[in-house]
């Protein structure tokens, strides 16, 4: 394999950064063109409960579409960024490290899709129904849900869910590299439970049921992570 000089590495990095930037621009264009279909998906949890959305300013519709397109463009182009990152870093990695990254990316994608499915079909509808009941909204109070806030509430939650569900992948990598041991994880399970509950409290509304709906699958994934490490012998040699 031909090794690049420092100038060659800089040129290669600049080329890949340019391609990543262009992919963001292309992604923005795609999301902008498909905005009407995409935004319907994000409004559905509110419209499905019979609560129309309203805008509060002349520019709100334009600003919402532009912000949504920027964020959507970045998300859509993430595979391109990951591809260029891996291609740039891979030449300096060992075969074992390449396999680890490959499995990590596959697991990360699977958990991201799982978090979107769980959040959109179960968690968000539950939260919307709960927060709009008479327990929180007294009778005689009219509901006027803001269009921009509602759309980005769903989007932000899905993004937080994706990030949160990456924790098992990170933990498995630490086990494979023997940075942490299974024994330590099992010994500190109580601390992990507390940490997961804190994370769930940060990304959910302030009610116990919502927090448990996020914490329960994370705790399950934590157990599965330790089980996989046990089966394959990860995290054995760390002292």
N, C-alpha and C positions, 0 to 999 in steps of 0.2 A: 504494500500500500504506500503510495507517494505521500510524504509528509509535507505540509504546507509551511511556508515561512510565516513570520509574524504579519508581514504585509498581506500575504495570501489569506491568512485567517481573518484579518480585518475586512478584506475585500469580500470574502465569503459571507461573513456576518452581515455586512452592509447589503449584499444581494438578498439574503434571506429576510432581513428586516424590511426591505422594500417590497418583496413579494408578500410578506405578512400584512403590511400596510395596505397594499392593493386589494388583498383578500377582504380586509375590513370594509373598504370602500364598496367592493362588489357585494358583500353581505348586506351592507346598509341599503344598497339599491334594491336588492331582492326583497328585503323585509319591508321597505317602503312601498314597493309595488304590490305586495301581498298583505298590506296592513289591514284592509277591511276584513279579510278572512281571519287573520291572526288575532285581531283585537276582539272579534266575536268570541273566540275561544277564551280570552281572558275576562270578558264581561259575563260569560255564561253563569258563573256561580251566583252572581247578583240578580241577573235577569230571570234566572230559573226560580228565584224566590219571590218574583213579582215586584221587584224594586227597581224602577227605571233610574238611570243615571242622568245627572244634569251637569252642565258646565257653568262656571261662574264668571267667565271673562271671555272677551272676543277672541283672544289669542290662544286660549287653552287647548282647543282642538289641534291647532298647528303645532304648538309646543309639545303636546303629548305625542303626536305622530313623529315629530323629529327626534325626541328623546328615546322613544320606543325603537326607532330605526337605528339609532346609534348603538344602543345596548344590544339590540337584536343582531346587528352587524358584527359586533364583537363576539357574541355567542356563536353565531353561525360559522364564523371564521376560526373558531378555536381548534378544530381538527387540523387546519392548515398551520397554525402556530405550533401545535404539538409536533406535527410532521417535521417542520423545519428545525425545531429545537432538538428533536431526536436525531435527525440527520447531521446536525452540526456537532452534537455531543458524542454520538455513537463511535466515531473512529477512535476516540480515546478511552473507550470502555472495554472491559474484558467480556468474554462470551457469557459468563455467568451474570454480569451486570446487565448485559443486553437482554437476556432472558427475563431477568427480574423486572426491568422496565416494561417489557412487552406484556407480561402478566399483570403488572400494576395498571397499565393503560386499559387493558381489557376489563379488569375488575372495576376500575374507576368508571368506565362507560356503563357497565351493567348496574352499578349502584346509582349512578346519576339517573338512568332511566327508571329504576325502581323508585327513587325519591319523587320523581315527577309524577309517576302513576299514583303512588300512595297519596301525595300531597293534593293533587288535583281532584281525584275521585273520592277521597275520604276526608282528609283533614280540612281543606279549605271550605267545602260545603258545610261540614259540621260547625266550623267556627262562625261562618256567616249566619247560619240559622240560629246559633246560640246567642250571638251578639245582637241580633235583631228581634229577639223575643221580648215580651212585655216585662221580663225581669230586669232588662236594661233600658228598654225604651218604653216609658209610661204611656198609657192610653191618652189620646188627644195630642200626642206629639207627632208631627208629620216627618216622614223620612225623605230627605233629599240627599242622596249619596252622590258624592263628587265623582265625576267621570275619570279624571286623571288619577286621583288618589286610589280609586277602586282598581283600576287597571294595574297600577304599579304595586298595589298591595299584593295582588296575585303573583305578579312577576317577581317581586322581591322575595316573597316567601318561597317560591320555587327555586330561586337562586340560592337562598340560604339553605334550603333542603338539600340541594346538590352538594354544596360545600360541606355540610354537616355529615352527609353520608359518605364522604371521602375519608373520614377518620379511620374506619377499619382497614382501608388500603394502606394508609400511612402507618398504622400500627403493625400490620403484617410485614411491611418493608423493614421496620425497626427490628422485628423478630428475626427475619431472614438474615439481616446483617449482624445479628447478635448484639445490637445496641441495647436492647432490653431482653429480659428472659421471661419465659412463661411463668416460672415460679414467682417472679416479682409481680407480674400482672395478677396472678391469682391471689397473692398475699395482700395486694392493695386494691382488691375488688371494691371495697367499701368506698374508697376515695374515688374510684372510677365512677361508681354509681352517683356520688355527689356531683362530680364534674359533669356527667351527662345531664343530670337534672338542672344544673346551672345553665348549660348550653341550651337545653329545651326551654328554660324560662326566658332566655334572651331572644330566641327566634319565634316565640309564640306569644299570643295575648296572655294577660295576667290571670289565667284560671288554671286550676289543677288538672282538669280533664284534658285540655289542649297540651299541657306539658307532658302528661303521661302518654298521649298519643304519639308524641315525638320520641320520648325517652324509651318507650317499650321496644320499638324496632331497633334502636341504637344499642340497647342492652342485649337484644337477641344477636345482633351482628357482632357485638363484642364477644359473646360466647362462641359464636361460629368462628371468629378469628382465632381464638385460643384453641378450638377444636382442630382447625386446619393446621395450626402450628404444631399441635401434638401429633397428628397423623404423619406429618412430613418431617418432624424432628427439628422445627425451627426454634431458635431461642434456647438451645440446650447448653451451649458452651460459655455463655456469659456468666461471669462470677459476680 
